[in-house]
Amino acid sequence: MKTIVLSIFLLLSFFSISAQNKLWYKQEAKAWTDALPLGNGRFGAMIYGGVEMDHIQFNEETLWTGKPRDYAHPGAANYLAQIRQLLKEGKQKEAEAIGMKHFMGLKDHDEMEYEKLRAAWLKKVRENVALSKPDLEIKTWKAMSLPANNGWETEGLEGVDGAVWFRSTFNVPASWKGKKLYVDLGKIRDEDYTYINGKFIGNDEGISKKRHYEIPADLVKIGENSIAIQVINYFDKGGFAGTKGTDRIFVVYPEGTAAENGIGIAPVWKYKIQDEEPPSYPQYQASYQPFGDLFLEFAKGKSEISNYQRDLDISKAIASVSYQQDGIQFQRKYLVSAPDQTLAIELTADKKQSISFKAILGSNHKAQQFTQIDAQTLALKVKVKDGALFGICQLYIVAPKGEIIVHAHDIEVKGANSATIYLVGASNFKNYQDVSGLPMEITKAQLEKLKGKSFKSVEKAHIKDYQKYFNRFEVNFGENTQANVPTDERILNYTHQKNPALLALYMQYGRYLLISSSRPGTQAANLQGIWNNLLTPPWGSKYTTNINLQMNYWSAESLNLSELTAPFFSLIKDLSVSGARTAKAHYNAPGWVEHHNTDIWRATAPINNSNHGIWQGGSGWLVQHLWEHYLYTKDENFLKETAYPLMKSAAQFYQYNLVKDEKTGWLISTPSNSPENGGLVAGPTMDHQIIRSLFERCVAASKILNQDLAFADSLVTMSKQIAPNQIGKYGQLQEWLQDIDDTTNTHRHVSHLWGVYPGNDINYIKNPEVMEASKQSLLYRGDDGTGWSLAWKVNLWARYKDGDHALMMMDKLLSPAEGGDGSERGGVYRNLFDAHPPFQIDGNFGGAAGLAEMLLQSHNGTLDILTALPSGLPNGEIKGLKARGAYTVAIKWSDGMLEQLEIKPQYAGNCTVNYQGKTISFLAKAGKTYQFNQQLENK
């Protein structure tokens, strides 16, 4: 009897865990952010799960724009003293102007030559305005709903830059006869030329300007009037961008009245591409690219579908689609295998010879070439526009008892019992200096290894490989009472009181995304991990190093995925090489520096604009992760061979580059910026926190390794001279050297709180009064923000030991990103992707790290248990949590109180544990598990 009861309990537990680790939906994906992500660190796929037309959008991590080149600006250092002097004199705008002209990194095309080519191209497209004629036949033109807030790329014009005409009509009542009218169109990217009834009425340029044009009375007809707009987009997002706020747009109204009382222009406009070959726009850095799309086209069934389900099991990294139609049960399984380096799809049915479909390959890249390899294989080659990289993918299908026909762009399967699809891909990228790779040979070898393997064997190897990471960690925040509710509905109705299990799913989903986007031997996870469907993705889907790249790896150590930092550390090592060139060219300094962005070609020079692109803190922040890795693993060989050399060379740059401020006598960082806030300045607080912490950690590493002791002594001396954290007149931590903080500023970056988290320059033991001032700064900043900003605030409130406030921020992070009116805000999409908006993956990782920070903190050298446990999560259990000192920790709590604590040290040594005012210390033995109760008594 006991055996039966135990078996039932274990079975129920299995199903509960399985349901808790699953995203599922009752409908196919309509938007890209509805689709389900799969990945093996190198190859990514987004699964839509359509019944009649399935869509699998895929990426290969090394397919980027650009090419190997120099980014540093020769001679920039000649202007450093002038910029510093202007900042010293309070002439910020003048300093920024010099910075823009002489200190920014090099672009990939000569700007003067580009201006000539652009002028010639614009003249050409402006000479032909026949598409503005009011009587033009436009039935064959395509339709688009406007505005397209995220660019016309999301509405069918992916990859289109150039000139596009838009047409619509509006009806004028007789009462408006003889009146001058106005038309409001919102913001337009980049330039527009607007016509009413074939007559030009105005143009403007720039995304920041709302288009408001006068329509002369003599152009207006009673009844139907035509409006035609030639939109010129030179690069990146194009088209009608709407407007923030409640201003009405696409409206016509008479002089003397308000837009609210005008006549609306229907939101669906007709459009026609006039010219999509503008000259290549000069870029500071490269953009991550999509590779292609695989469509599975099925014949329309005789009956309606029933019992449709689309899901992603993150405990196995397998997506599935199942449904019934025409009396047949159909199922599809999808996975991206690391052992076999393939996207694998299995199609089955419970009736023989029921599997018939076309597998259609395609891509948004215009330069593409198809090749039939053999009777079961089709290859697609794509080349990135104006870049050095190309990619090749090969599609291979096995279909027992079925007929396989390879066409020009697809493979057709007829009457099979089942089918297995393998898709492999690679590019010619070898490293940031070498593009001599052979993707045809690589993909051919990958397929050769796959031939003869069943889907089951590929699946088995995939699960084993994936679960060696995933199964190390478990979390439970309460019973999953909504296991039978689809994930999108759970998000819509989420509260932590009703659905704490969604927090646990979110935490594990963060781990899932990191396992899927960052494996040893791959590239680091970028702004979107490895998933991107746009040729001009937001912020280039590259690596932003003033928080976003770092946040991608905040959870790696604490959530037991330490090995997955290897690609990140490899990137840092590359940056130290290219960053040394930038340090020399821009600062005439030793060591290396990284500013606020990089890409696959390892750019390190300032980009975008001098008011935020000239920021020296990137390298100092990046190498802190190396030190954290050492603290979590105690791997002294890693410290000696990898971490310390990179930390030391970063410190050498700052040691040379710090400048004495004449007013205070302190050493300050100049020129720099408090990331993306306040413009170019001398002495931002964040820089000083980063540099001081780096110096301290270099000193600690020097002592551990017993080397460079004189260098360490020089850092100790300098650390004492760096501008300290200052408390301002509002009781806040000053963001800048001067006390100029604006308490109404709710900027998304909270850069001066770096010292609280992820740093440790400020804490309740070292400087409690500064800790309280930093909390006041966070209160002034407010509780709203972009997705990643909310995630940062989760971690900060955890460090302030305010679990309820941290949980409130988590609640905001889990709120629906999409409004019913098409607007977006910080939160999550239906597939739990984080919304900046648009999608950025950093918030997923930062939020997962924040949940861990609520339960266990170890930054002060002790294990602090349930330090920020929120009252809203009174019961729970977590296993496999990691702490600094190379400890593995399990915690169980009930009614808001510790119930059981387990600590397993990897190395012998003294261990100190704190819980609710109780402290114990003991000499731990390596590999032994220690158990404690609520009173911290050893069980």
N, C-alpha and C positions, 0 to 999 in steps of 0.2 A: 504493500500500500504506500509506504514512504517513497519507494522508487517511482511509483506512478505520479504521486503528488509533486515530487521533485522534477520529474520529466515535464509535467504540465507547466510548472513555474518557469523552468528554463525555456520552454517553447514560447510562453507568453512574453518572457523577457526578450527573447530573440525578435519576435514580431514587433515589440514595442521599440527596440533599438532600431530595427530596420525601418519602421515608419518614421521615427524621429530623424533619420538621416536620408530622407527622401523629399525631393521637390516634385509635385505632380499637379496636373492640370486636366481639365475636361475638354479643352479645345486646342487646336494647333496654334502655333505662334503666328501673330500677324506682324509684329514689329521685331526688329533685330534684338531689342532688349526684352522680348518675350522668349526668345530662343534659348536653348540650354547649352552651356559651354562644356566642351570636352578638350583635353589636351594632355600631351606627354612631356611638356617642357619645351618642345621644339615645334611641334605641329599642333595647331588648334583648330577646332571646328565648332560651329554653332548649329544646333539641330532645331529645325522648325517643326517637323513632324506633320506635314500636310498629308491628307489622304489621297487626293488626286494628283497633287504636285508637292512632293516633299522637297525641301531646300536645305542643303548642307553648305553653309558658307565656310571657307577654310583659309587658314593662314600658315605660312612657314616663317619662323621668327627672324630669319636673316634677309627677308625681302624688304628693302628700304629704297627710298630715293637717294640720290647723291652718289658720291664716289670718294675714294681716298684723296684727301687734300689737306693743305695747311689752313688752319682757322685763325691762328694768332696773327695779329696786325703788326707787321714790322714797323718799328719806330714809335709805337704807342707810348713807350716809357718816356719819350722826350716831352710828353705833355702831362706827365703825372704830377710834377711839382706845381704846374700852373693850375691844374684842377684842385689840388690840395689848398693852394693859396686862395683861390676863389671861394672855396667852402669855408676857409678860415675867416674870410671877410664877410661871410653871410650872403654871398652872391651865388645862390643855388642854381638859378636858371642859367646863368652864364657858365657855371661849371658843367651843367648838364649839356649845354650846347657844344662845349669843347669836347666833352666825352663822346657825344654822338658823332662828331666829325672825325675825331682822331683816335678814340680809344676802344671802339667796338670791334668785334671780330670781323674777319673777312667773309663776304658773301660768296656764293658759288658762281655768280655772274657779275661782270663789271656793270656797275649801276649807270654810268654815263652812256655806255653803249646800249644798255636796256632802254633808257629814256628815248633814245633816237628810234629804236625799233618800235617801241610802244607808240610813239607819235605817228609813225608811218602807218602802223596797223590801224590805229584809231581813225586816222584820216580815211583809210580805205573803207572801213565799215560804216563810217558816217556819210560817205558819198552815196550810199544806197539806202534810201529811206522809203522805198516803194512799199514796204510792209506796213507803213502807217496809213495808207490810203483807206478811207472809210468804206468804200464799196468793194474792198478786197474779199475774195472768196476764201474762207478759213475753215471750211468743214473738215478738211484733212488735218488740220492742226491738232496737236494733242492737248489734253486738259490737265490743269494743275490747281489744287486748292491752295489759296494764299491766305495769310502769309505762311512761309516755310521758315519757322524760327531758327531751325538748325541748318538752313541752307537748302537750295534747290537740289543738292546732292541727295537729300533724303526723300525727294519727291520724284525721282526718275531721271535726274540729270547728273548722276554720279560721274565724276571725272571731267565734267564739262566746265571749262573756263572759256571766256570769249564774249560774243554778242548774242543775246537771245531776245526775241520780240515777244511781248505779252499783249493780248487784246481782250477787251471786254466792252460792254455797253452800259449805259444808264439812261433812264427816261426822265425828261424834264417836264414838269407840269406847266400848263398855260399861265398860271399865276406868276411864274418866274420870268416871263417874257421881258426882254430888255434889261435884265439884271446881270451884273457881274457876279460870277460864281467863284468858289474856291474848291480845290480838291486836295484831300489829305490822304497820303499813301503810306505813312510810316517810314521806317528806315529801309534803305536799299543798299545792297552790296554790289558793286563798289560805286558805280556811276549810272545815271539814268538820263534819258532824253525822252520827254513826255509830249504826246500829241493828242489833241482833241479834234475830232472830225478832220484828221489829216493835217492839222496845223500845229506847228511847234509852239508849246507854251512855257517850257522851262527845262532846266537840267541842274543837277547838283552832283557832288561827289563826296563819299565818306560815310561810313557806317554810323557815325554819331549824329548825323543830321536827319531830322524828320522832314520828309518831303511835303511841302505845302505850296501849291501853285495857284496862281490867279488864272481864271478862264475869262477872257474878255467877252463882254456881252454879245459882240457881233459874231462870235464863234458858236454860240449856243443855239441849238434848234429845239423847238417845242416837240416833244416826243423823244425818239431814240437818238442817242449820241454815241459816237464811238470814242474809245480811249485806247491808245496804243503807246506802249512804253518800250523803248530799246534799252535793255539793261546790259551794262558792260561790267563783266567780272574778270579781273586780271589774274586772280589766284585765290585759292582757298574757297570758303563758302560763298555762294552766290545767291542773288535774288532778293526777295522781299522778306525782311527780317522782323516785321511787325513793330511793336513798341512796348516798352515796359509800362506798367500802370494800366489805367483804365481809359486812356485817350482813344476815341473812336477813329478808325482808319478805314480806307476804301470808302470814302464818303464825299458827296458833293453837296454844297450848300451855298445859299446866296450871301452876298456881302451884308453885314449887319446882323447875321444870325449865327448860331453856334452849330458846331459839327453834330452835336447830339440831335439836332432837329433836321438834319440833312437827309438826303436820299443815299442809301447804301448801294455800293457796287457789289454784285454777286461775288462770293468768294472763289468760285470756280472760273478761272481764266483760261483762254486758249494761248498756246505758245508755239514758237517755231525757232529752231536754232539757225542763226544766220552765219556765224563763223565761230569755230571752236579751236582756232589755232593762233591764239595771241602769243607774243614772244615769251620765252621762259622767264618767269619772275625771279629776281635775285633772292636767294634764301640764305639765312644765317646757318640753318641746320637742316638735316634731313628728316623725312617723315616715314614712319612705319607703314607698310602697304598690305592690303589684302592680296591674297594669291588668286583665288578663284571661287567658283560656285559649282556644286554638283546638284543637279536637279533629278529627282526620280519621278518620272511621269507615268501615271497609271490610268488605265481606261476607266471611264465613269461607270459605276456600278448600276445595276438595275433597281436596287432598293436603297433607301436611306441608310446611312451608317448608324450604328448604335454601340453603346458601351465604349466610347472612345476614351483613351487615357494616354497621356504623354507624361513621362517622368524621368527623373535623374536620380539614381541611387548613388549618393556620394560616398557610401561605404565601399563601393566597388568601382566607382567611376564609369558607370554604364548608364546610357540613356535608352529608353524604350518607348515604343508606340504600339498600342494594341487597339483593335476595334473589330466589330462584326459587320459584315455586309454580304448580302445575297446568301445568307445561311452559312457563311464561312468565317472562321476566326483567323484574323491576320495579326501577325506580330513582326516588329522590327526591333533589332538590338543594334546599338551603336557604341563603339569605344575607340579610343586612340591609344594604341599600345606603345609603351616605351621599349620593351624587349624586342618587338618586331618592327618598330618605327613605321606604323601604318594606322590610317583610319580604317577600321573594319566595320562592316555592316552586314548583318544577317537578316534575311527576309524569309519568313516561314508562314505556312497556312495549314489548317487541319484537314484540308482536302487536297489530294494530289493534283499536280499540274495546274495549280491556281495562281502561280507566280508569273506574271507578265508585266513588263515595264520597259521604259527607256531610261538609261542613265546618261544624262546630258551634261557635258562639261562646258564651262564658260568662264569668262573673266571680264572684269571692268577695264582691264588694261587693253588699250587699242592694239598694241603690237603683240599679236598672238599667232601661233602656228600649231595646227593639229597634225599628228602623224599616227597612222595605224601601225602598231608594232607587230602584232600577230592576230590570230583569229579570236583572241579574248582580251586584247590589250589596246588601249588608246592613250596616246601621250599628248599633252598640251604644254607648249612653251610660251611663256609670257615674258615680255621685257618691260622694265620700268621706264617710263617716259623721261628722257633727258637725264639718264643715270647709267651707272656701270653694271647694275645687277639684272640678272634674268633668272627665271625659275623654270623648272620642268617638273610636271607631275605625271604620273602614270596610273591609269585606271584599269584594273584587272578584275574580271568577273568569272566566277564558277557557278554553274547552274545545272545541278543534276537533273537528268531526264528532260532538259529544256533545250531550246534552240538559241544560239548566241549569234548575233549579227553585228559586226562593227561597221558603223556608218562614219561619215565625215566628222561629225561632232558628238556622236553618242554611240552607246552600245545598247542594242535591243535584246531583250530576253523574252522568249515566248514559251508558255506552257511548262514551266519548271516546277518541280516539287518544292524546291527552296533555292535560294541564291545567296552567295557570299560575295561581297564587294570589298576589294582592297584598293585604297588610294594612298600612294606614296608621293612625296615631293621633296625637292631640295633646290638650293640656289647655287650660284657660282661664288658666293661669299666664303672665304676661308678665315680671314681675320680683318681687322680694320685697316690693314695695309695691303691686303692681298685678295684679289677677286679672280683668282685663276682656278677656282673650283670647277668640277666636272659633274654637274647635276644629272646628266643622262646616265653616266656610269654609276653614280650613286644610287639613283632610283632603280636602275636595272638590277643592281646587286641586292637591293632591298626586296624586290619582287622575286628574285630567284630563291631567296631564303624562305619566302612565304609560300611559294608553289608547293603543293602537296600537303600543306598544313590545313587542318580543318578550322572552322571558326571556333569550335569548342577548345581546341588546343591553344589557339591564340588568346581566347578569353581567359583560359585558366592561367596562362603565364602572365597575362596582364593583371589579373586580380592579385596574384601572389606578389608581383612587383609593386603594385600600388599599395597594398595593405601593409607592406613592411614599413611604410610611413604612417598611413592613416590609423592603423590599429594600436598605435602607441598611446593614444589619448582618448579619454571618454569624458563626457560631461552630461549632467542631468540637472535641470533646474526645476523639475516638477513634472507631473504626469502630462503626457501628450493627449489631452482630451479632444484635440482637433485633428487627429490623424486621418479622419475621414473627410476633412475639409480641404479643398484644393488650395495650393500655396498662394495663389493670387488673392483668393478670398480671405485667407488668414492674414495677409498683409493689410488688406483693406480694413479688417475688423480687429487688428492687433491692439491689445493692451497687455502689459506684463502680468497683470492680475489674472486675466482669462487664458493667456497663452504663453506662459514662460518657456514652453518647449520651443517656441520659435526663436528665442534667444540662443538656445542650445544649438539649434539647426544653423543659425547664422554664424555662430562661433566655429562649428565644424565646417561650414561652407567656406569660411575664410581659409581654413587649413586646406580644404579641397582645392581651392583656386591656386594656392601657392604650390601645392604638389603638381598641379596641372600646368603651371606656367614657369616653373623655375626648378630645373633638375641639374645635378652636377654635369658639366660638359655643355650646357646650353647657354643662351644669353640670359641676362637678368630680366626679370619681369618689368615691362615698361608701364606707361600710364594706363594701358588697358590690358595688362598682363601679356597675353599673346593673341588677343581677340580684337579684330578690327575689320570692318566692312567698307571703309571709306578710303578713297585715294587721297583725300585731303582731310584726315581725321582731326578732331579737336586737339589743339596744341601739338600737332604732329604725332600724337601717340608715342612720344619719345620719352626721355628721362628728365624730369624736372627735379633738380637737386637742392631746392630750398625748402623742401619737406617731402614731396610726393614719392620720389624714389626711396627715400629712407623709410617712409611709412609702410611701403610695400613689405619691408622686412622687420617691422616692429614685432610681429608675432612669431617670427621664425624660431627664436631661441626659447621663449617661454612656452610655446605650444608644441615643443618637442619635434621640431623640424630643422634642426641645426644644420644638417648637411646641405639643405636647400639654399643656404647663403653662398655656396661656392660660386655660382654665376655672378652674384653681386660683388664678391671679393675679386673675381677675375676682372670685372669692369673697373673697379677701383685701381687695380694694378695697371691696367691700360691707361687710365686717366693720369696716373702719376708720370707716365712717359710723355704724353701729349701736354699735360699740365705743366711740365718742366719747361717746355717751349713757350707756353703762354706766360709763365712766371718771368722768364727772361725778356720776352718781347714787350710785355706790358708793364712790368715793374722793375726790370733789370735785377731780379732777385734770384737767389738760389732756391732749391726745393721745388715744390709744385703747387699749383692752385687750380681750383675748379670754380667756375662761377655758377649761374643758376640753372643751366641746362646742358645736357649732352645728348648724343645720338649714337648710332652704331659705329660711326667713324671716329668716335671719342673726342668730339669737340670740347674745348674747355674755356674758350674766350667769351667775353661778354656778348650778349645778343639782345635783339628786340629794341630796347630803349635804354639810354643811360640812366633814366630815373629809377630803374629797377634791375637792369641787366648787369650793372657794375656792382657786384656783391661778392666779397672775398671769402665768404664762409663755407662754400660748398665742400672744399677738400677737408677742412677741419671737421665738419660734421660727418662726412662719409667715413673717415678713419675711426671715428668713435665706435662704429659698428664692429670694427676689428677687435677693439678692446673688449666690447661687450661679449663677443664670441669667446674670447679668452676667459672672461669671468664665468661664463656659463659652462665652459668645457674644461677649463684648467689645462688646456693643451699647450704646454710650454714650447713644444717644437713649432706649433703654429705661431706663437708669439714671437719666437726668435726669427723664423724664416720668412714669415709673411707680414704679420701685424706691425711689429716694431719698426722695421725699415720704412714702411709706408707712413707710419705715424711720425717718425723722426723727420723724414724729408718734408712732410706737410708742416711740421713745427718749425723747421728751418726757414720756410718761406715767411711765416708770421714773425719769427724772431727778427728777421731782417726788415720786415715791412711795417712793423709797429712804429708809430710816430709819437713824439712827446708833445702833448697839448700844452701850449704856453700858459694858458689860463689856470689850469689845474695841476700841471706837472705830471699828469697820468699818461701812460702809454695808451694810444688809441688806434683803431683801425680806420684808415681813410685812404681813398674815397670808398664808400660802401653804401649799404642800404639796409633798412629793416624790412625784410622781404616784402616787396610789392606795396609798401606803405610809406608815405612821407618823402619820397624822392631821394636823390643822391645826397648823402650826408657824411659828416665826419663823426665817428664814434658811436655807432648803433650798439645798444646793450647786448643784443644777441651775439654779435661778433665777439665781444669781450668774454661772454660766457663760454662760447665754443673754444676760443683760443686758450683761456685760462684752464678749462677742463682738459684740453689736449696737452698742454704743458704738464699738468699734474699727472696725467696718465703716462706720458713719456717718462717722467721721473720714476713712477712706480714700476714701469717695465724695465727701466735701466737697472733698478735695484734687484729685481727678480732675476734678470739675466746677467747681472754683475758686469755691465759694460757701459761705456760712454758716461762715466760718472762725472767728468768735468762738464760735459754738455748738459747733463741733468742739473748740476749746480747752477749753471747759467740760466736755465729755465726757471729754477726756484727763485732766483733773484728777480727775473723779469716778471714772473707771475704776481709778485707783490706790488709791482708798479702799474699793472693793467687797471684801467678805470673800473671801479667796483660797481656792483649793483647799487642803485640809488633809489631812495624813497622820495616821491614827489609831494607837491603841495596838496594833492587830493588823497594822500595816503596810498597812492598807487606806486607800483614799480615803474620807474621811468623807462620808456622805450628808447629814448635817445639820451645823449650826453646832457642836453639841456632839459629843463623841466617844462616841456611844451605839450604834454599829452592832452588830447581832447577826450573828455569823459563821455562824449556822445558818439565817438567813433566806434562803429560796430564792425570794423574790418574783419574779413575771414581769417587772416593770418594773426596769430598771437605770438609773434616771433620772440618777443622779450621774455616769454615764459618758457623758452627752450630750457633754461636752467632748472626748471621744475620737472619737466618731462619733454623730451626723452632724456635730457641731461640730469645731472645731480649737483649742479652748482648751487642750488637753493633747496634746502630741506628743513624739516622741523628740528633736527639735531644741530646742524651746522649754523644756521642763521634764521631762527624762527620769526623774527620781526620782518625780515625780507620775504619770507614765505607768506606771511599774512598780507604784505603789500602786493605781492604777486596775485594773491587771491582777489584782492580788491580790483586789480586790473582786469581780471577775467570777468568779474561781475559787471564792470563797466562795458566790456566788450559784448556782453549779452549771451543769450542761449540759442540764437539762431545761427545759421551758417550753411555753407556748402557741405556736401557729404563728408569730405575728408576733414573739414573744419570741425564738424560735429564729433567725428571720431577722435580728433586731437583733444577736444574738450572732455570727452569721456575719460581719457587717460589722466588729464589734469585734475579733474574732480576726484578721481581715485587717489591720486597723490595727496590731495587735500583731505583725504580720509572721509569724504562726504559721499557715501555710497548712494544715497537717495538722489543727489544731484547728478551723479554719474549715470544712474539708471534713467533719469529723466532725459539725459542727452542720448542714451541708447534708444529710448522710445522715439525720439525725433529721428534718429538715424534709420529706424525701421519704419518710418512713416511712408506712405505711398508718394513716390516722386512725381507721378503724373496726375494732374488735375483734370477734371471733366471737361474743361474748356481748352485743353491742349497745352496748357502751361505746365512748366516743370519746376521743381524745387529740390533742395537737398533731401535725400532719403534713399529709398530703394525702388528699383524697377520690379516688374512682375517676376523676373528670374532671379531676384535678390542681388543683382548688380547694383553697386553704389552709384548714386547720381550726384555729380558735382552741382548741377547738371551741365552738360550731358554726362554720359558714363565716364567715370574714372574708377579704377579698381582699388586705389589706395584706401578709400574709406572702408572697404570690406576688411582689409588687413588691419587697419587701425582700430576698427570697432572690435574685432576679435581680440586684439591685444588688450584693449580697454577692459573687456570682461575678465581677462586673466588678471589684470592689475587690481581689480576690485577684490580678488580672492587671495592673492599672494603677492607680496612685495619683498624684494631682496636687495634693493639698491643701496641700502645703508650697511650692508655686511651681515645682516641678521635675516632670519626667515620670519616675516611678519604675517601672521595668519588672519585671514578674513578682515583685513584692515579697513576695507571700504565695502563691507557686505551691506547691500541695500535692504531695507525692511521689506521691500517688495519681492525679494527672493528669499523667503525664510527657510526653505528646504532645498537641499541639493547635494550633489556629489560630483567630484571631479578627480580624475585619475590621470597620471602621466604628465602632470604639470612640471615644468623645469624651473629651477631657481639658480641664481648666481652661486658659485661655489661647487657646481656640478652635482646638484641634488635633484632627485626625482621625488615629487611630492603628490600625495593623494589626500584629499580633504572631504569629509562628510559632515554636513551640518543639518540641524533640524530646529524649528522654532527660533531661527536666528542665532543659534548657539552651536559652537563646535561640538560634534559628537565623536569624531574619530579623526586622527591625523597620522599619516604614515610618511616617513622620511627615509629615503635610500640614498646614501652618499656614494659617489663614484670613487672618491678618494678618502683616505683617512684624514682626520683633523678635527679641530674644535668646531662645534655647531651650536649656534645660539638661536633660540626660538622665542618669539614674543606673541602673546595672545591676551588681549583685554587686560593689560597691566601685569600679567604674569610673564616671567622670563625664566627660561632654563638654559643651561649650557651643559654640553656633554662632549666627551671625546668619541667621535664617531669612527667606526671601522668601515673600511671600504667594502661595498657590496652588501652590507647587512641592512635589513629593513627594521626601522624603529617605529613602534606604534605608541600613540599617546591618546589620553582621553581629554575631556573638557578642561580638567585641571592641569593639563600637560604632565600628567603622571604616566610613566612608562608602563605599558600594559604587558 
